[in-house]
Amino acid sequence: MMAPFLHKEDAPQLFARLVRTHSYAASHVTVLGTTAAIQGRKLALFSSVKCPGDIILKTFDLAQHLRDQGVTVIGGFHSPMEQECLRILLRGKQPVIWCPARSIEGMAIRRELRPPLDDGRLLILSPFEQKHRRQSAELAAIRNRFVAAVADAIFIAYASPGGKIEELAREAWTWKKPLYTFASPYNEALVKMGAAVEPDADMISVLNAGR
């Protein structure tokens, strides 16, 4: 397989749903890797950084289950828990889409990410211009909105009350996208919002419906 190369894609053509939801206004997206993963159905994975311990363990189990079921997962994979989820997912054969909260032009690629990139299992996307070379809370919020817009369904492991992820969940819910979370007292706000709980079978069937 040819080595992946950095290039730009027209966002409305690459992600038709961005136009439909009016949820992100990027004209171009920088791409590293094969775009084949974009054509299938994708699950966005989110969590607030400060996450209860039992939910962390459930999230690791979920990542293994999604990997074994061949589900394409998209996310920022920034927090320590999310980084471990990325490592779990990359042990499978299914595509994974990573969206850093910065430009990927000139970005150093970690050595462990090279094999899945070369094999076509990892796709790296960024909606940011080259000038945005450092991650920030502001860029992370924009990135999360982009990820949610690109995904076909959204799973939120945990959202801190009143935090950015809860705010994102409220906006994404208005886009009429399937929203899922764990059954936990910590996630009562998400459930009241309309998120489905204990979603394994239903969530997988929704994601597989478009295959």
Sequence and secondary structure as in RCSB ss.txt:
>XXXX:A:sequence
MMAPFLHKEDAPQLFARLVRTHSYAASHVTVLGTTAAIQGRKLALFSSVKCPGDIILKTFDLAQHLRDQGVTVIG
GFHSPMEQECLRILLRGKQPVIWCPARSIEGMAIRRELRPPLDDGRLLILSPFEQKHRRQSAELAAIRNRFVAAV
ADAIFIAYASPGGKIEELAREAWTWKKPLYTFASPYNEALVKMGAAVEPDADMISVLNAGR
>XXXX:A:secstr
     EEEEEHHHH HHHHHHT    SEEEEES THHHHS EEEEE  SS  HHHHHHHHHHHHHHHHTT EEEE
   SHHHHHHHHHHTTSSS EEE  SS  TT    GGGHHHHHHT EEEEE S TT  S  HHHHHHHHHHHHHH
 SEEEES   TTSHHHHHHHHHHHTT  EEE  SGGGHHHHHHT EES HHHHHHHHHTT 
